[in-house]
Each structure stands twice: as C-alpha cells, then as structure tokens.
Amino acid sequence: MIRERAADTLPGLLVVLVVIVALGVLVYALVTGGFGDSPGVIVVEALAILGLCLALIGLFVVNPNEGRVLQLFGKYVGTAKTPGLRWANPFYTKKRISLRVRNFESTKLKVNDQEGNPIEIAAVVVWRVVDTAEAVFEVDDYQNFVKVQSEAAVRNLATSYKYDAHEEDQMSLRGNTAEVAEHMKKEIQDRLSKAGVEVLEARISHLAYAPEIAQAMLQRQQAGAIIAARQRIVEGAVGMVQMALDLLSERDILELDNERKAAMVSNLLVVLCGERSTQPVINTGTIYQ
C-alpha cells in the first residue's frame, strides 16, 4: 500500500522574488549586451529567460485543511500540506485533496431486521481524509467509495439487530441508539480504512417500519405497552392486598378464615385492577351473611 509522505517544496514568495530579480538581470543584459553580443551568449540568455518563465509554472497554492498530491510522470512524490504559496518541480502534477470534515447522509434503505421485518433506515456519517496517498491511489474514487461502503455497512448493521426489543436484556435499533451508533462507526471505519478515511461519527438519522407493516407493528407496540402497564398494575395491586391483610392481622382488627380472605382478595383485585370505577355494596349484616 502507498502511504502518505511529506513532499519537499519551497516557499513560493521566495522563488517569485528570485525569479523576478534573475529575469530583470537577464533582460537588462540581453538588451544592453552586458554579457556579450555573440550569438551563443544571446541564445544562452534567451534559454535562461525561458527556463525562469517555466519555473513559475511550479508555483501552486495550498489552502488550509488541504493537501496537494504531487506526481512525477505517474510516480508518487509526496503530499504538500503547508498552507500558502509553495513551489515544486514544474513537471509535477498536483492533485487537490480536501482534508476538511464532511457529512454524508445515506438514502433511506429498505432492509430486513434480525427478525425479518422490513424496515427503513438511513444514517449520517461524519468523515475526513487523513491519508491523501491512500485516498488517491488505493481506491478509484474515494468519495464514491465512502458512499457505497457506508450504505453497505448500514445494511449489514440493520440485519444484526431487532427493530424493537421485547425483553429488557435484548439489544435493538430503537432502544440502544448509543451502542448501535458505536457499532456502526466501527464497522464503517473497518471498511474505509484502506481508503485513508477516518470516521468521526456515525448515527442513525431515520428509522421506521416499512409502510406495508407499519400499522400492524404499531398495534403490536400498543399491545406490548398495554401488557406492560397491566403487569405493573397487577404487581401493585397484589402488594396492596398483602399490605391490607398484614395490617388487619398485626392490629388484631379482624380475623378471617381462608374463604373470607379469598373473597376479600378477589374484591380488592377487582377494585384495584378494573378500568372503570366500581359501585360499592353495603353489607348490612355480618361478614358471614
């Protein structure tokens, strides 16, 4: 693999100053004949002027957070990252590579989760180039490579988790966003490391059931919520019944046999767990009549 290395470049302003002074001297000597009037001297002076003009082609600008990949007849020479006006061999080709942080948002992908349910998912990936040589020479088009591999990683991630967990100890796309985002970042980074790209952040930007099952899954979620609520209500009601029986026994208010205890428990559970308010019935006799 081709690794990035620093290119040897010169400050551009210094080169411009030297070239201007040298051109001034040569033009003055050519006009006045300061170095002689022979044809050979004139040809040498003209070639020197032409060479100095050609040297100006080697000037190039490096912007902040930018790299210039230098090549000489197809051979990688190095990368210039020092901002400002720089100078290098005029025969070098100079490819501009941005080192700025970029965002990529995938399209809404329709995939199946771990249970086989069709879902829609999209992700946002924050990335930047950290190795210009790998970005240019290891892949054909590093920007398209980021797009394709990120979407492939999102598809693979969606099949590794359930959309929603039905038990507390299960991981899900909707319930464990932080863990899923970290997993997604690692998987995308593993795919993009060969392209000289660093993934700074990856997170889900859209998550929903596919339209054809959205209504059915909504009913399933509502049913799950109702069951969970009922379970908590029953647990609370049983605790209150137990507390009532314990208080009656501790304070020696009333002694009940098992049959009366069962009737009392049944009545309390109906009152505490019912959705509608109950209508009280006053017993005008004894508890046994």
N, C-alpha and C positions, 0 to 999 in steps of 0.2 A: 504494500500500500504506500502511496505517496503521502508523505507528511509535510505539513507546512514548515517553512523555514524563512527567516528574515532575508530580504534582498538587500544588497549593497547599493544604496542610492546616495546622491549628493544633494545638498541644499540647492534648490532651483535659483534663488536670487543670486547666490554667489556665482553660479555658472552663467547667468544672464549678464552679470556685471563683467565677468572675464571676457565673454564673447563680444560684448559691445566695445570694450576697450581694444581688443585684438582686431576687430573689424575696422575700428577707426584708424588704427595704426596702418593696417594693410591698405585700406582705401587711400589714405593720405600718401603712403609710399608709392602706390600704383599711379596716382595722379601726378605726383612730383618727381617720380623716378628716384626715390631715396635709396632703393636697394639696387639700382642699376636699370639701364634701359634695354638690356639684351632680351631677345625673345624668350629665352629659357627662364629668366628671372620673372618676366611678366606672366608666363604660364604657371610658374610655381605660386606666385602671388594670387592669381585667379583661382587656382585649385584650393589654396588655403582659405580664401574667402568663401568658396563653395562649401568646403568642409565645415567652416564655422556656422554657416547658414544651416547645413544639415544637422549640426549638433543641437540646434534649437528644437529640432523635432523630438529630441529626447526629453523635453520638459513635459511634465504632467502634474495634475493636482490631485491630492489625496484629501478627501473630506473627512471630518470627524466621524468615527464609527464606520469606517470604510476601509477596504483593503483593495490593493491592485495586484493581481496575479500576473507576474512577468514571465514571458516565454521567449526563447530564442530559437527560431526555426523548429518549433514544436517541443523543445526541451524546457522543462520547468526550471526556472532560475531562482525564484523566491517570491515572497509577498511583501509589498511595501505597505506599512500601516502608519507611518509617521505622518500626521496631518500637515498640510501646507504644500507649497510648490517644491517639487522634487525633480531630480534629473537622473536618468539612467541611459543606458545604451540606446541610441536612436532606432536600432534594429529590433529592440524588444517589442513584443506585442503586450498590451496592458489591458487586462480584463477587470472591469469594476465589479466588486462583490460587496454588498451591503452587510454590515455587521450589526445593524440595529435590531431591536426586539420586534418581532412580528406576530400578528394574530392570524390564525387560520380557523375558520368555522366550517365544519363538515356539513354536508347536506343531511336532511332527515333520512336516515337509513331505516328500512323496514327489515327487521330480523326477528328471529325466534329466541326467546329467553331460555333458561335452563329447563323449564317445564314444557317448552314447545309452544308457548303462547306468542302470537305475533305482536310485536311492539314497534314503536317508532322511537328512534334515539338519534341524537346529534351531540356533538362535542365541540368545545373550543380548546385549541392548542396554542400555547404561547411558546415561541421558539426563536432561536437565533443561530447564525453560523459562527462556529468557534474555530474551525479549521478550513481555511479557504481552499487549500490544495485538495483535500478530500471532497469538498463540495463541487469542485470543478472537474476533477479527473476521475473520481471513483464512481460517480453516477452520471447519467446522461443529462438530466435536468433536475437539479436538487429541489427546486420549488415544487415541481410536479411529483417528485419522489416523496416529499413531505406530505402532500395531499393524499396520494394513493395509500401510503403506508399507514397514515393516521386513521383513515377510514377503515382499513383492514383491521387495525388494532381495536377500533371501536366495535366492529362486528364480532370479533373474537371475544371481546370483553362481555358483550351482551349475552352470549351463549354460556358464559361461565357463572352467571348469577340469575336468581329469580327476580322477576319484576317486584314482587312484594313478598315479604316473609310471613308465613302463617304461624311460625313459632318464634319465641324470643331469641333463641340461640342461632338462628339462621341469618346468613348474610343476604342482602337484597339490594337491588339497584336504587330503590326508593328510600330504603331505611338506613343505609350505610353509605352516605354520599362521600364522606371523607376517605374511608377505606377504598371505595371504588375509584375515586379520583387518583389516589396514590398508586393503585394497581394500574390504572390506565396510563399514568405518567411513565411508570417503569416500563410497561410493555412498548409504548411508543418510542421511548428512548432506546430500548434494545434494537428496535427496527431502524432507527435513524442514526445510530452512532457511526455506521460505516459511511455516512454522507457528511460527516463533520458538523452535525447539527446537535445543539443542546436543547432539550425540552425543559422549559422553566415551569410550566404549569399546564395541567390538562384537567378539564372538568366537563361534566355533562351539562349541556345547555338546553336540551329538550328531551323529555321522557314521557311517553304516553302509550297506552294500549292502541293497537291498530283499530281503525274505525269499525271494522266488522265485528269486533268482540268487545268494544268499549262499553256498551250498555250492559252486556252480561257480566263483565268484570266489575262494573260499578255496583250491580246488585249483589255480587259476591262480597265485595268490600263492605257494603252496608250490612249484609247478613253477619259477616265476621264482627263488625262493630257492635251489633245488637247482642250477639252471643257473649262477647267480652263484657258488655255492660251488665247483662243478666247474671253472668258468673259473679261479678263483683257485688251485685245486689244480693244474691243468694248468700254469699260468704258473709256479708254484713248482717243479713237477717238472722242467720244461724248464730252469729256471735251475740246479737241482741237477745235472742231467745235463751241462750245459755246463761247470759248475764241475769235475765229476769228470774230464771229458775234458781240460780245460785243465791240471789238476793232473798228470794222467798224462803229458801232453806236456811240461810245464815241468820236472818232476823226472826225466824220461827213464826212467821206470819200465818202460813198455811201449809198443811201437809197434803200432798196429792199422791194418789196411787198412780201406777203406770198408765192406766187407761185415761185418767184425767190429765196427766202430763201430756199424753199423746194428743188429746183433744186441744189442750192449750197450745201446744207447739203447732198444730195444724192451723188453728185460728190466727196465731201470730204471724206465721209464714204467709198466710193469705193476705193479711193486712199489710205486711211489710213489702211483699213482692208483687202485689197487684198493681196494675197500671191505673185503675180507677179507684176513687175513694170508696171505702166500704160503708155500709149502713149498719150502725150498731143495733144490737138486740138486747134489751134489758131483761135479765133473768130475775123474775120476781120471787122465785122460790129459792131452794138451796142449790148448791152446785151439783147435787146428785139427782135433782128433779127438774 
